[in-house]
Amino acid sequence: MQKKKRILLKIGSNTLTKETDNISRGKIEDIANQIAKLQDTCEFIIVSSGAIAVAKQFVKLESKRKEIFVKQALASIGQPHLIRIYQETFRELGLLTSQCLLSYSDFEKEQSKINIVNTINVLVNNNYIPIINENDTVATDEIKFGDNDKLGALTASLLEVDLFIIATNTNGIYTKASMEDHVPKTIEEVTDFNELQKQVVNTKSSHGSGGMQSKIEAASVTKKANIETWIVNGLEDNFIVNAFENKVPFTKIR
């Protein structure tokens, strides 16, 4: 049997909500459809944001405590709902999912790293798609620092995946000059990473906590692990398949 290409797909809140205030079941269906199409040649691991966005659909929390604790509480409420939506949607296409909650501290302990690799390998080898999120109830790194981009990159590196895809709300990374001219032009292929960093115009995403700078930082992590990174517009339908077939503009970081 031919070895399947292992892909880590990172999906941000902006993609999952399609830049609205609600999680888009249609977008999750789109992702499931593509994974089903590609399942003979690819195996997927998903790092998904969106727990806080889901919770905001159901509740409004009042608190005199710091905003960070409210966000952690929202994540706790939203995470089971997020996983339920994934499970229901993927199951309709015969795809099995599982939940994995990780913290950045897990990547600092040797035994934890071994446990992550072994557990995810067992899941993938048994045709389960791990849905990974940060354990926001006890850790605050995603909430503070960057919409799971770094978590995706660390996980991709640890699992030695073949490809790291970041689904975002732009057609990849745009040149600085084109952004200043308000006619965005995608940098399609990156071979000089230092040159790329000069091009970044840092903007925060509207629903997530990241932005293009956090994507570049994530790509620097996977580059060190010799993993190719694609930054693709996840708002478009069929974005993974279209990227594979080079039908859409996106950024490829070699």
Buried (B, 14 or more C-beta within 10 A) or exposed (E): EEEBBBBBBBBBBBBBBBBEEEBBEEBBBBBBBBBBBBBEEBBBBBBBBBBBBBBBEEEEEEEEEEEEEBBBBBBBBBBEBBBEBBBEBBEEEEBEBBBBBBBBEBBEEEEBBEEBBEEBEEBBEEEBBBBBBBBBBEBBBBBEBBBBBBBBBBBBBBBEBBBBBBBBBBBBBBBEEBBEEEEBBBBEEBEEEEEBBEBBBEEBBEBBBBBBBBBBBBBBBBBEBEBBBBBBBBBBEBBBBBBBEEEBBBBBBE
